[in-house]
């Protein structure tokens, strides 16, 4: 993180998330007595103010990017947990070579185990937060897919003119792509954390998502989770799936066929 007075030039400037969407703007900074930037005050697009850690922001000239908290915290854990493992193994090697006393070995090893237990607890909490995020993304994608269908129906019967249809269609497609990318990132992050909990080396796999969103005649294939909702615009199906089941044992995908702009049919 760049720590210099030039950061003040970003006050009032827009903040975008990692996917290019504007989410708010910088209102002010909080500095330590020594002049180090400690946190930032953000006015989000919904009008709410929030104090955020500087580690969640990336400054690149005039561009300010708000980083995902889950991904930021996961990266820290994925660095710290293997480091403790290596230190614990090095400590064991020193004890076997009799370079440290048994009492000192047990004392330090106990400290390492305590730190590792706390880090694993933090990782488990982050996995649960990831599940909540994934469930929310599934809900958003379900709502967007129904919005596409309703738009197509109303346009087909002449209730919506071509210009309005094209504008709305492109907006829905962009939102589907963005939500799909967010979900894929969180799924990958959860996978890294799960590997750590199993004792495996953390791996960031480039998984192939089941979401394919396009403006052509190919179907939009959505791996959706059915979620109970009071929203009038979203039709739901009753089942007992949980957010964990969405990842491990998904329900059959919902296929929404989207035609090219101007073509007849759905």
N, C-alpha and C positions, 0 to 999 in steps of 0.2 A: 504494500500500500504506500503510495507516494505521500509523504508527510511534508508539505510545504504550503506557503501562503497562497499559492496559485489556486488551491482548492476553494478559496473564498470566491473565485470567479464563477464557480458552479452554482452559487446561490441563486435561486430563482429559475435555474435551468431544469428542463424535463428529465425525468428518470425513466428508463425503459427496462423491462425485464430481459432475460436472456433470449427471448423469442421476438424482440423488437416492439413489443406493445408498450405504449406509454402508460405508466402506472401512477405518476405523480410528479412532484418537483421538490427540490431541496429548499428548505426554509431557513436552516441555520446549522451551525456546528457547535459541539461542546468540546472544549479543549482542557487539558490538564494544566496545572500551574506552571509546568515547564514549557507549555506551548505545543504539546503533542495533541494531534487530533484524536479524540477519544470516541465520539459518537456523532451521529447526524440526525437532525430533525427533518422529517419528511411529511409533506402534505400530500396524502394520497388522493386519487381521483374521486373517491367518495366523500371527500371533504374532511376526513379524519387526519389528525396529526399523530405521529408516532416517532419515538426515539429508537434508532437502530444502531447497532454496532458498526463500526467502520469496516469490519471484515466482510460485511455483506454487500459492500459497494466496490465497484471497479471503475476507476477513472482512466479514461483514455482521451486526453485532450479535452474537448468540450463535451464528449460523450460520457454519460454516467449510466452504469448498468447495475441493477439490483440483482444480486445473486440469490439463488434458491437457498433458504436456510437449511433445508434437509440435506441438500447436496454439499453445502459448505461444512456442516457438522459431520457428515459421513466421511468426507475427505480427511478431516482431522482424526477421526477414529481409525480410519484405515491406515493412517501413518503411525498413530500412537500404539495401537495394539500389537502390530508386528515388532515395533521397537522394544516393547516390554518383553515379548517372547525372546528376542535376541539377547537382551540383557540377562534374562533369567537363565538362558542356556550358557551364556558366557560365565555367569556366576557359578553355575554347576561345574563347568570345566575347571575353573579356578579352584573349586573345592576338591575336585578329584586329583588335581595336581598338588594339593596341599599348600597352595599359596595363600589361603586364608583359613582361619580357625573355624571349626565346626559351629561354634556359638555365633560367630559373626555371619557365617553363611546362613544359618537359620533365621537370624534377625533380618538380614537384607532380603532373603527369599520371601519371608513373610510380608515384608513391605511391598515387594513386587506383586505378590498374589493379591494383596488388598487393592492395589491400583488396577490390576487386571480385572478383578471382579467388578469394580466400579465402572470401568470402561465397557465391559460386556453388558452391564446393566443399562448404560447409556445407549449402547448399540441396539439392545432389544427395544427400548423405548422409541428409538428412531425408526425401527422396523414397523412398530405399531402406528406411528405417525404416517409412515409411507403407505400403509394399508388404507388409512383414512383418506389420504390424498388420492390414491388410485380409485377408491370408491367414488369420490367426488368427481373425478375426471370421467368415470364411466357414466355417471348421472348426466353430466354436461353433454357428453357425446350422444347419449340416448335422446336428450331433448333436442339437440341440433339435428339429428337424423329425422325426427318427426317433423321438425320445422321445414326441412327440405321437402319431405313428402307433401306437406300441406301447401307449400309454395307451388310445387308442381301441379297439384290438383287445381288450385285456384287459377293458375295461369292457363291450364288446359281448357277450363270452361269459360275463359274470357273475363274473369273477375279482376285480373291483374294484367296491366299492359306490359309490352315487351321490355320497355326501358326500366320500369320498376322491377320487373322480374329479374333482369340481368344484374342490376345493382344488388338486389337482395341475395341472389344466387351466389355471386362472387363473395359477398360478405360471409355467408354461411360456410362456404368452402374454406375461406381463410381461417375462420374460427375452428373448423374441424381439424385442419392441419395443425394449428397451434396447440389445441388440446391433445391431439394425438402425440405430438412431440413431447409435451410435458409429461404425459403418462409414460411414454417410453423411457424418458430420463429417470423418472422415479422408480420404475420397474428395474432398471439397470442398477440404480443406487441400492435398492433393496437387495438385489442379488449379491452385490459386493459385501453388504453387511451380513447377509446370511452365510456367506462363505467364511467370514471371520468368526461367526458364532460356532460354525462347525469345525473351526481350526484349520481351514484351508487357506492357502495364499489368496489374497484379494485379487479378483479378476474383473475387469470391466469388459464384459462381452458385448460385441456389437450384434445384438439380437435382431432378428427380423420380426417386426411388428405385424400384427394381423390387420392393422388399419391401413387401407389404401384409399386415399382421397384424391380424386382427380376431377378435372373439368370435362373429361371426355365421356364416351359411352360406356366405359368400364364401370362395373358396380362399385359402390362405396362399401367396403367390407369392414364391418365394425364388430370387434369382439366386445360385447356389451355385458354389463352386469345388470340384472333387473333389480331395481331399487324402489322401495315404497316411497311414494311422494304424494304430496297434497297439491302439487302444481297441476292446474287444469290442462295445460298444453301437453303434458306428458302422459301417455298411456302406459301403465305398468302391468306386469304379469307377476302373480304371486308365486314365490318360491322361497326356499330356505337358504339360498346361497349367501355366503359371507364374502368379505373383501379378500380373505385368503384364498377362497375357492376360485375367485376370478383369475388368480395367477396360476394355481396348481391344477385346476380341473374346470376349465371354462365351459360355460353353456355354449350350444351351437351359435355361431355368429348370425347377426341380423344383416341381411343384404338389402341395401337400398339402391335401386338402379336410378342413376341420374343421367339424363340425356344431355346432349349438347344444347347450348342456348339456341332457341328458335326451332328445335325439332319437336314434332308431335309425339305424344305418348310419354309414359313415365318409365 
